[in-house]
Amino acid sequence: VDNNGELPEFDMGAYEAMVSCFGVNHVKLGTKAGKKGNKVEVKGTFDPALPIDFAVDDVTYIIDDGLGYMLTFIIPAGSFEPEGKPDKQKFRFHSAKGSQPGIKAKFDFLKCKFELKVKGVIDTSEITADTLAIVLQAGANLVEEVVQVQAKPKHLEFKREPKLNCCQM
């Protein structure tokens, strides 16, 4: 309150938050111990608030159990390729044959979908948490969702029903 008994005005400027829509619909994380490693699958919905230029932007996926185990998969800039006609806005990445781990990733921006499939992931047998933080960074977009997973005999799994779709929000 100023000397006239009025509240002073503060100019906060123009702050506009750019929030991406993001949701995880399915996670399957293999936990069987072995030399070949396990499979990791993450599928969900993503509508980025800021543009992504796959020629110059890395894409990073992180799965964090909050107990000290974190899986990080980085797909370097220039690695995603357009799939089909440019107006379809589909992009895919396949790691080189024989890569360890083997990574496949997709974005379908018209359907607001993303997918990550990884084979041969070592050290997932130690992950025992019942929640996992799923993080996606693509360009300047950084999004995260924490999901409750169920322990199955050889994997941890999360399925959202009904599925979330950012294109329908």
N, C-alpha and C positions, 0 to 999 in steps of 0.2 A: 504494500500500500504506500502511495507517495504522500507528499505533504497535503494534497487536496483531498485525501481520503479515497482516491480512486486507484484501481489496480493498474499498474503499468502494462503497456503493451510490448510484447516481444515479437520481433520478426524472425521467425524460424526459417525463412527462405522456402524455396520450393523443393521439398523432398518427396520423391516418388519411388516407392519400392516396386521393383520388378520381381514378381514371384512366379516361378515356374510351377506348373501343375506336375506332380509326380506321385506315383503310387506303385507299390510292389504288389503284384497279384499272385506270384508263385515263386517259391524258393525251394530248391532241393539241393542239399549239401551232403555228399557222401562222407561217411565217417568210418568206413571199414579200413583197418590197418593193412598195409601191404606195400610192396615195392612199386606197383604200377600207378599208384595214386588214385584219386577219386574224381568223380564228376561234380561239377558245380553248375547249377542252372538258376538264373534269375530272369523272370519275365515281369513286365509291368507296363505302365502307361506313363508317358512323358510328353509334355507340351512346353518346350522351352520358352522362357520370357525374352531371352536375348538370343540374337542370331548365332548360329554355329557354323564355322567355316572349317570343314574337315581338312582342308589343305594346310591350315596353320594351327588348328586347335587339337591338342591331345584330348583323349577321352580316358577317364580313370574310373574304375569301379572298385569300391572297397567294401568288404564284408568284415565287420568287427563284432566280436562276441562280448566286448566290454570286460573280458577277463584276461586280456593279454595276448589273445590270438587274433591276428588281422591278416586277411588275404587282400592283396592289392594287385589289380590287373590294369596295366597301362597300355593303351593303344596309341602309338605316336601319331602326330600330325602327318597327314598325307597317306595314311593307311586305309581309311575307309574309301570304298569305291561306290559310285552310283550303281543302282540295280534297276534295270529297265529304263524306261523313258524318264528324262529329267523332271517332267511335270508330276511324276508319281512320288517324288521325294522319298525314295527308299535308298538306304545305304547299307553296305555290308562290309564286314572284315572277316577274313579267314587267315589264320597264321599259316606259315609255310608248313607243308607236309612234313611230318616227323618232328615238329616243334614240341618241346616239353616245357610247360603244358601247351596243349593245343587249344586255341581260342577261336571261337566264332561269335560275332556280335552283329546285331542288326538294329537299325532304326527305321521306322515307317512313320514319317511325320504327318501324313494325311490321315492315318488311323491312330496317331498318338501312341504308338507302341515301341517298346524297346525289348531286346532279348540279349542275354549273355549265356553262352554255353562253353564250359571249359572242361577238358579231359586231362587226366594225369596230374592232378593237383596233390602235392605231397603235404603232409602234416595236418590234414583235416581231421584225423582220428582223435586228436587232442581236444577238439572243440566240443564242449559239453553244455554250453549255455542254453537257456530256454528263450533268450531274446537275441536277435542279431540286428545290428544297424547296417542298413544297405545304403551306400553313398554312391552317387553318380555325379561326376564333374565332366561337363562337356563345354569347352570354351569358358565363358564367364558364368555359366549356369552351374550352381552347386546345390544339390538337393539330397535329402536324407529321409529315410523312414525306418523306424524301429518296428520289427515284427516279432510276434510270438511264434516260436517254432515248436513242433512236436517231435519228440524223439521216437524214431522207428528203429527196427533192428540194425539197419546198415546205413541210415541217413537221418538227417534232420529235415523237416519239411514244414512249409507254410503255404496254405492256399486261401485266398480271399474269395468269399462267395457272398453276394454277387461280385463279379470283377468290377474294379474301378476303371473308368475310361475318361481321360482328360478331354477328349473331343466332345463328350456329351455333358460337359459341365458349363 
